[in-house]
Amino acid sequence: MVYGHGQPERLRKAFHSDFNLYTVAKDALWIRSGEEYISNVKVGEKVNRIGKIISIDIEKDAAIAKAEILIPNDRVFTDYFLLLKYEGSWKIVHKSYSWRYLSK
């Protein structure tokens, strides 16, 4: 998983420069800029997260991917990525997510 390995430049290559993250907090839409998200990733800093791809649905130059990101002993995130292929490569143009605490 890229986020967990402290590689912000790799994230910048994967995401479109104008992407945002969307979630719901306290029954309200919460939008975070992609640059703010990436700025929290420190070069070389590894974090305790385990990611896995659940599904990918591709149609020509558009795709949706679903992933789960586990923070052991804390919570699990479910991420939904909207991707588009242009200029010869795939880019994540938007991300929405939800999360829940793990049962203790």
N, C-alpha and C positions, 0 to 999 in steps of 0.2 A: 504494500500500500504506500503510495507516494507521501501522503501527509505524515505518516508515522516515521518517515526516514529523514526528515529535515532537509528537503530539497525544494525550496520555494521556486527556483528557476524552472524546475521540471513542471511544477504546477502552472506557472505562467505560460509554458508551451502548450499545456493540455487545455487550458481554458481560454475562451475568447476574452479579449481585453476589457470588454464592457459587461461581462457576466455579473449576475447578482445571485444571492442565495435567498430562498424564501422559506419561511416556516410560520407556524402559528404559535403565539405565546399569549396566554391569558385571553383567549378567544379573539385575538387581533392579529392581523397580518403583520409580520415582522420581516423587513427587507434589509439585507446586509450586503455591502459592496464586495465584489470579488477581491479587490485590492486589500480591503480591510482583513478579509479572511486569510489571504496569502501572507500578509504582513505579520500574522501571528506565528508563522512557521519560521523557525530559526535554523539557519544553515548548520547541518550536522547534528542537530538535536533530535534524538530519537524519543518517541513517546510510546506509551504502552497501549497500542491499538492493534486490533486484528481485523482486517477487512476481507470481505469475500463478495464476489459478483453473484447475484441471485439470478438475474436474467438480462438478456439484451434482445431487443426487437429492432431489426433494420429493414428499412424500405428505401431503396435507391440511395439517396444522399441524406437521409434523416434517420435518426435512431433514438431509442429510449433505453437507458440502462438502469437497473435497480441493484443497489449494493447495500450490504449490512456492515456496519463498523462497530465492533465490540470494544468497549473500554472495560477490561476485566474488573469484576467486583463493583461495578458502578452502573453503567447504562449501555444500551445498544441504540445506535442511530440507523434509520432506514433512509437512504439517499436515493433520489430519483434524478437522473441526469438527462437533459435534452441535448443531443449532439447533432451537428451538421457537418457534412463533408464538403469542403470547398478548398480551392487552391491546392488540391492534392492531398489534404490530410483532414482528419476528424478533429473537431474542436467541441468542447463542452460550452454551450452557449447559456445554459441556465441550470441551476440546481435547486431542487426543493427537498426538504427533509422533515422527518419527525423523529422523536426519540422517546424512550421510556426507560425508567429505572429497572434494574434487574431485581428479581425477588431475592430477599436475603434469607 
